[in-house]
Amino acid sequence: MRAIDCPCGHHLEDTDDEELFRLAREHVDRDHAEMESSDEQIRERVAADAYDVEPVA
């Protein structure tokens, strides 16, 4: 599992970086539309800041 934390405090978790990007895109569009982040910017953020987590059984 991969995860990333938004500076707003929202925690996102999914199976891989591509799914994490999808969740981050949705989160930014819904909660931070004023940021007008491009897909490339979000992908860069995921690549730089995402980390591994153990799935909860």
For each residue, the residues with C-beta under 8 A, 3 or more apart:
1: 13 14 15 52 53 54 55
2: 13 14 15 16 17 19 20 50 51 52 53
3: 11 12 13 20 50 51 52 53
4: 11 12 20 24 45 46 49 50 51
5: 9 10 11 12 49
6: 9 10 11 12 24 27 31 32
7:
8: 31 32
9: 5 6
10: 5 6 27 31
11: 3 4 5 6
12: 3 4 5 6 20 23 24 27
13: 1 2 3 20 23 53
14: 1 2 19 20 22 23
15: 1 2 19
16: 2 19 20
17: 2 20 21 46 47 50
18: 21 22
19: 2 14 15 16 22 23
20: 2 3 4 12 13 14 16 17 23 24 46 50
21: 17 18 24 25 39 42 43 46
22: 14 18 19 25 26
23: 12 13 14 19 20 26 27
24: 4 6 12 20 21 27 28 42 45 46
25: 21 22 28 29 39 42
26: 22 23 29 30
27: 6 10 12 23 24 30 31 32
28: 24 25 31 32 33 35 37 42
29: 25 26 32 33
30: 26 27 33
31: 6 8 10 27 28
32: 6 8 27 28 29 35 37
33: 28 29 30 36
34:
35: 28 32
36: 33
37: 28 32 41 42
38: 41 42
39: 21 25 42 43
40: 43 44
41: 37 38 44 45
42: 21 24 25 28 37 38 39 45 46
43: 21 39 40 46 47
44: 40 41 47 48
45: 4 24 41 42 48 49
46: 4 17 20 21 24 42 43 49 50
47: 17 43 44 50
48: 44 45
49: 4 5 45 46
50: 2 3 4 17 20 46 47
51: 2 3 4
52: 1 2 3
53: 1 2 3 13
54: 1
55: 1
56:
57:
